[in-house]
Amino acid sequence: MRKLLLALAVAVPGLLLVPLAASAANAPAQIVDCSGAAPWCFSPDPIRVTAGSTVTWMNNTAPRHTATSDTGAWTTGSIGPGGTSAAVAFPTAGTFPYHCAIHPSMTGTVIVSAAAASSPPVRGLASGGGGPQLPIGAALLLLGVGLLAARGVRRHRPHGADEGIDKLPHQ
């Protein structure tokens, strides 16, 4: 039972301390028939993702299309009807305009925002500026270990001066 309590005292607060890493997303985009002057367009426009994400384009029209960076940094190559492009990675924040190299009137933008922090958040100072505040999980861990240690000391302490050595446990 003691080992189970010790394991729980360590595991539960430890789970509270584990930061959840932000994971990059794969954002789907589409090439669709448009109502307007241009017969085809990119949707959604703009595409909004976080840094580290990838974007794929699916062609939902009859002709072939591309999604090509205006700066020439990347291109999907030709995407046939019903086809999906390879994923294009966006590792840094910024605004990235693109177009269809086959149909230059088709334009779009990928807006990449900074990724959520994957490292633990910076802790604030304790009131009075005495140092970082102790996370709840760490406090619970220390409390559990302290209680278990105190219990063990109480069970195994040597006889004190006021306790009779001649007493037997059954007396």
N, C-alpha and C positions, 0 to 999 in steps of 0.2 A: 504494500500500500504506500509506503514511504517513497519508493522509487517512482510510482505512478504520480504522486503529488509533485515530486521534484521535476519529473518530465513535463507535467502540465505547467508548473511554475516557470519553466524555461521556454516551452513551446508557445504558449498563448501570448505572452508579451512579445516574443520574437516575431510572431506573425503580425502583430500590430506595428512593428518597426519596419517591415518589409515595404519599401516604396513600390508603387505600381509604375512600371516604366511605360512611357508613352510609346505606343507603337504606330509606325507609319501606316497610312491607309493606302488602299488602291482605289483611286477615284475613276469611275467609268464616265466617259463622255460619249456623245453620239453625234453622228452626222445625219441630219434629218432633212426632209422636204420642208421648206419654209413657206409661209404665206408672206409675200412681200415682193420686192424688186428682184432679189436673188432667189433662184429656185432651190438652193440648198444652203444649209447653215450648220454651225457647230452648236451643240446644246449639252449642258448649260453654257452660257457665255455671260460672265466669265466663269471659269472653273476655279473654285477656291479649295486649296489644300494646305496642309502644313509641311514645313521643310522635312525632307526625308520620304515624302510620299511619292507614289508613282501615278501616272495617268495612262489609261488606255482608251482608244477611240474605236467605236463600233460604227460601221457604215450601214445605215438603214435605208440607203437609196440605191437606185439602179446603176449610176456610173461609178467609176473608181475615183477615190479622193486620197489626199494626204493631209497630215497635220505637220507643218514644217515651221520651225522657228524663224522669225523674221531676221534673226542674226545668223542663221545657218548653224546654230549650235546643236540642233537635233532635228530629226525627221522620222516620221513613222514609215516612210516609204509608201508605196501604193497600196491602198486598202480596197479590196474588191467588194462587191455587193454582199452584204451579210457577214463580211469579215471583221475581225478585230485586230487591232495593231498590237505590236509588242509594247510592253510597258515602257514609258519614258519616265526616268527618275528626275525629281526636282529636289536636290539636296540642300539648296540655300533659299532663303527668303528673297522675294522680289516679284516683279511683274514681268511676265514673259508673253509678248504678243506673238501670234502665229497665224498662218494662212494655209490654204490648200494650194500646192504648187501647180495643180492642174487647172483649178478655177480660182484665180487670184482675188475675185470679189468675195470669196468666203474667208472671213477673218474671225479670230477669236483671241482670248487672253486667258492665261493661267496666272492666278494670283496666289503666291506662296507666302504664307505667314510663318513666323518663327515657330519652331516646334516647341511643344510643351517640354518642360525640363524633365529629363530622364534620371537626373540625380536627385537625391533627397533635397527638399526645400531648405533654404537658408533659415536658420532658427533666429528668432528675435532675441534681444537681450531681456533678461529678467528686469522687472521693475526696479529701478535704482541703478541699472547698468552693471550689475554684478556678474554678468556672464550669460551664456546661453541658457534658455529654459530647458528643463529636463523633459523629454517627451513622456507622455503617459505610459507608453509601453515599457520604456526603460525604468520608470519609477515602479511600475508593477513588478517587473523582473527583480529589481533590487529589494523590494518589499518581500517578495516570495522567498528569495534566497536568504534574506535576513531572518525571516520567521523560521525557516527550516534549520538554519544554523543555530538559532537560539534554542530551538526545541532539542537539537542534538546536544548542545552544551548542558542544558538542564538535565538531560538523562544521564550524562556521563561525567558529571562533575565529581571531584574527589570529596571525601568526607571532610566537613569543616571542623573547626576546633570545638564548636558547641555541640556537635553530634557525637554520641557515644559510640566508640569503636566496638565495645563489647556487645552491642545490640545485634541480634540476629534479625534477618529480614522478616521472619514470621512473628516477631514480638511486637 
